[in-house]
Amino acid sequence: MTVKLFISYAHKDENFKENLEEHLSSLKRQGVIEAWNDRDITAGQKWEDEIDNNISNADLILLLISASFNNSDYCSSKEVQQAIQQHNQGDSVVIPVILRPCDWHDLPFSKFQGLPKDGMPIAKWGDEDEAWLNVIEGLKKAIKDFNSKKKAIKVLESVKETALNKSTITWLEDTEVQLNHRKGDIVRLSDIYIPPDLEEYESKSANFINNADASKFIDSDKNLVIFGDSQMGKTSLLKFYYKKLFYAKKVIYIDLSLDVNAISDYKKTLQRAIEQQYNNLMFDDLKGQRNLILIDNFDKTKLNKRSATNFINFIEDLGLRIIITSNEEYGCIIDEYSIFDSFKKLKIMGLGNKKRDDLITKWVSLGQETTISESNLYQQVDYITDNINKVLKKNVVPSRPIYIIMVLQMFEAQTKMDIELTSYGHCYQQLIYNSLESIKIKPKDYGLYLNILTELAWWAFTKSKSIAFTETDNFFSKYNSDYIADFNRVEVLDKLVKCGILSKDVNGYNFRYPYLFYFFVAKKIADNCNDSEEYENYIDELIKKLHREDYANILIFVTHHSSSKIVLKKIEGCLNSQYSGLKQATFGKENLSFINNFITSIPKLVIEQREIQSERDKHNKNLDRLDALEDNTEMDVNDEILSDINRVFKSIEISGQIIKSRHYNLKKNELSDLAVFSIDAGLRFASYFLDISESAKESVINLIAENISNDPESSNEVIRKYAEKSYLFLTYSVLSMVIQKISNSIGAKEVNEIYEQISKEKGTPAYNLIKLSIDLHFGKKIDINFIKDMRSSFKDNVVCLRLMKEFLIHHIYMFPVEYQVKQQLSDILDIPIDKQSRLEQVSKNKSALNFQEFKRVE
């Protein structure tokens, strides 16, 4: 498939244009491209008409950027304007090629990813041929991507001509919310859509089991009922199924929340849907062949149970396959329909780590899929992912696609996509505003609703966390005595239920999601803590019970709402009280000598050639597995030891939130003190762990040995060796976890100078490892001089040396690192680079060594 290439340039750059054409010659001979520029105009032709005709028919448009190009009225206005319009319409792809240094970053075409690499002008390269080669490689990627999209469009157009009408195609690509993106004006659903996972419902146990990607259910012949809470993406999923199947099957979409009066005539309902969605398709064309009917919003139908059953029976009698969506709360009612007994029942799940990463990657690369460098892509993705994960806290804010998209929109609105320019509380508040906006509440009334919700949350917090119907009169009586209350309470409560902020059951009202309850309770405390000893005492109570998930989250939200130094001082006091009788672990060789033999006995590390995206996918899938394990594991936080452990890490996490969201209005010494208090609290826990690990060594080893002692083929000596090695491995893994937990909690690239200073002042192995972990995770940088200094200081400390190597290798596998840097690390750390063998490393993700493998090696 030959791609038409249009070259727009200023005549003062004729030499550059000719060099480009020389480098394009191979692609021309192969028939990959047809290139055109204004020098191809022959005598007698109208040059302006020829230019207009060729740019209109171009697939790829190259803008050769220089000061001369910018100074040309025709190039910078006429051709650029036409090129951008065609790009936004999806007809062409615009690629700026930077020839000479000039001021172009604020011009209209600056939003497109340019060539050569990193936008370095051709004239600045030491070897111009090398620069043009870089451009050609970028063009090859763009051509490959354009051709794949062109094939997809041809399939769509061929179907469009015979069946699907234009309005249906437009609807299938409609995101249904206004989205703005820095690389283009139009964001289509297919640009950003990630199919969710679906969890299967088992009727006998009344539990959801066997989750799988939604795309895996496309080819099934089974009828499906898909449950999902509001804004979980039910309609978008049906659009996904529609687009995937319409070229092989006839697919009809019916929204039961619309035009319900006509549904009583079932045949007319289908005929009307066919007419609205297709050209040249008749009702009889649907019958048989398991064509597909998509029924949306079953829970919103006005049909009674008998009529709804008859409607489903009518569709099944036509030999059609059915996929139905319904609100999750309607599931118990659907169970009463015997017609659904044969349907597979599924539930839409929130986007886990892997799915979130896929969505954010699509968003970042939108409009520059073929030209964005791998390092730039992953750097932006990781930065946004870290910030979104802070906002969409696990078990606090549901990980819904719409919430993630809304937060991405907030990033787009910020210069450099920097969410730390404002408190994270702004993000939560925006989510709440969007809920109010969804039911047409006027912005001037937002203050009223936010105040009612704040007082309602506080009432629930000081009572029982729910608002019984019998309590609403008492609540509003108190509200009326405190505030001007010119509103209809029934109307207000109904609207808050309708927009999804409150839920309503047979007993009364609740906040629908934990983040809403925590947000408003924290707002009440933050608004009053500076002026009231009573609310200061509530902060003390939250800190005292920080091991509780709800109290920890409320306190995190307090730090979002308030920059009060009172909260800061109380958090610092909490950090200093954790394991206060112990010195922090330095990770010096004298502290870790008992693990040395274990480290020297495990296989050496090797730097392999691995595909980065594959490694990132595996990492995210593992995080999802750990999240699922955590969801199914109940921790008895009443246990004093577990409460203490939970408290110390929760307090470090909260101090990290303060550092990250308030770094712009805290003095450097305040940031430094808070960081040091946090690190020292974590290292005091590490010291405590090492102490009890040593003292409990024999009992732990005996316990492990006892659990595998029934293996008849193993001697007591082999079992004992394995148990001891397992114990040492667990100890080593916990130390690694402590370092990474501290660095992930408090790290932020915006305060890197603080960590530079702290690392130099403290200079212990533990502090240096934390600094390294922060550099790698948040700065995406490898400081070779710092690595050399650490290697020298770890000369006799095999444990810290191993930790440093593992951190660096993990970074290499998860983020692009130049081969030259890998070679330097290989030389400094004595890690061979092996492109063939697999990494001979004990996985840090396993909870214990594999006994059978251990026996084989022994």
Salt bridges, closest charged atoms under 4 A:
ASP13 OD1 - ARG100 NH2 2.97
GLU14 OE2 - LYS17 NZ 3.08
GLU14 OE1 - ARG39 NH2 2.86
GLU21 OE1 - LYS17 NZ 3.48
GLU21 OE2 - LYS28 NZ 3.56
ASP38 OD2 - HIS11 NE2 2.74
ASP52 OD1 - LYS78 NZ 3.90
ASP59 OD2 - LYS150 NZ 3.47
ASP129 OD1 - HIS23 NE2 3.21
GLU137 OE2 - LYS140 NZ 3.89
ASP145 OD2 - LYS149 NZ 3.98
GLU173 OE1 - LYS243 NZ 3.92
GLU176 OE2 - LYS239 NZ 2.79
ASP191 OD1 - ARG188 NH2 3.06
ASP197 OD1 - LYS355 NZ 3.78
GLU200 OE2 - LYS344 NZ 3.35
ASP213 OD2 - LYS355 NZ 2.28
ASP221 OD1 - ARG290 NE 3.13
ASP229 OD2 - ARG400 NH2 3.32
ASP229 OD1 - ARG512 NH2 2.72
ASP259 OD2 - ARG272 NE 3.35
ASP284 OD1 - LYS287 NZ 3.35
GLU328 OE2 - LYS347 NZ 3.41
GLU329 OE2 - ARG512 NH2 3.32
ASP357 OD1 - ARG616 NH2 3.59
ASP358 OD2 - LYS354 NZ 2.61
GLU369 OE2 - LYS149 NZ 3.95
ASP382 OD1 - ARG616 NH2 2.60
ASP382 OD2 - LYS780 NZ 2.72
ASP386 OD2 - HIS777 NE2 3.24
GLU412 OE2 - ARG182 NH1 2.73
GLU420 OE2 - LYS390 NZ 3.62
ASP445 OD1 - LYS444 NZ 3.43
GLU455 OE2 - LYS524 NZ 2.84
ASP473 OD1 - ARG489 NH1 3.08
ASP482 OD2 - LYS478 NZ 2.88
GLU491 OE2 - LYS495 NZ 3.22
ASP527 OD2 - LYS523 NZ 3.14
GLU536 OE1 - LYS570 NZ 3.64
ASP540 OD1 - LYS570 NZ 2.79
GLU541 OE2 - LYS545 NZ 2.99
GLU549 OE2 - LYS650 NZ 3.18
ASP550 OD2 - LYS465 NZ 2.65
ASP550 OD2 - ARG548 NH2 2.69
GLU572 OE1 - LYS569 NZ 3.74
GLU608 OE1 - ARG610 NE 3.01
GLU608 OE1 - ARG838 NH1 3.54
GLU615 OE1 - ARG610 NH1 3.18
GLU615 OE2 - LYS618 NZ 3.08
ASP617 OD1 - LYS354 NZ 3.91
ASP631 OD1 - LYS394 NZ 2.51
ASP644 OD1 - ARG647 NH1 2.87
GLU653 OE2 - LYS393 NZ 2.79
GLU653 OE1 - LYS650 NZ 3.90
GLU670 OE2 - LYS565 NZ 3.17
GLU698 OE1 - ARG720 NH2 3.17
ASP711 OD2 - LYS855 NZ 2.88
GLU717 OE2 - LYS721 NZ 3.86
GLU753 OE1 - LYS668 NZ 2.99
GLU756 OE2 - LYS771 NZ 3.32
GLU756 OE2 - LYS781 NZ 3.65
ASP775 OD2 - LYS771 NZ 2.62
ASP796 OD2 - LYS589 NZ 3.77
GLU806 OE2 - ARG802 NE 3.15
GLU806 OE1 - LYS844 NZ 3.95
GLU853 OE2 - ARG856 NH2 2.51
GLU858 OE1 - LYS721 NZ 3.84
